[in-house]
Amino acid sequence: MDNSKVMARLAYEALDDKKGEDIQVIEIKDISIIADYFIIANGTNSSQVDALVNSVKDALGRKGYEPKRIEGVRSASWILMDYGDLIVHVFSKEDRLFYNLERIWRDGKTVSKDQLND
């Protein structure tokens, strides 16, 4: 299994563990050079958004994956975690609806939780 898929699986599980809402994995490696996967999720409030971000950071960090950068932490309404081949977007519910990244990246391939384990 390639590193980007391993990272995506770990991030998905970390988000799911903290009850992230509507976790979506989009494979973009065939349509963009910026990453292999996007993961998009949202929390119900700023405390949960922070918990989701910390859960991803901890889960990936335990396996030796460190983010290149994390942006948006102060606002807690859209946090971008850049792991190179994986980019995790954690939104507040309102900002997720507003930015609608799933629509912007609709040419990517939606990946199920089960497919991350293959």
Protein Blocks (a to p, Z undefined) as FASTA:
>chain_A
ZZklmmmmmmmmmmmmnopahiacddfklmcckbmbdcddddfbfklmmmmmmmmmmmmm
mnopacfbdehklnomaccddehjaccddddfklmmmnommlmmmmpccddfklmmZZ
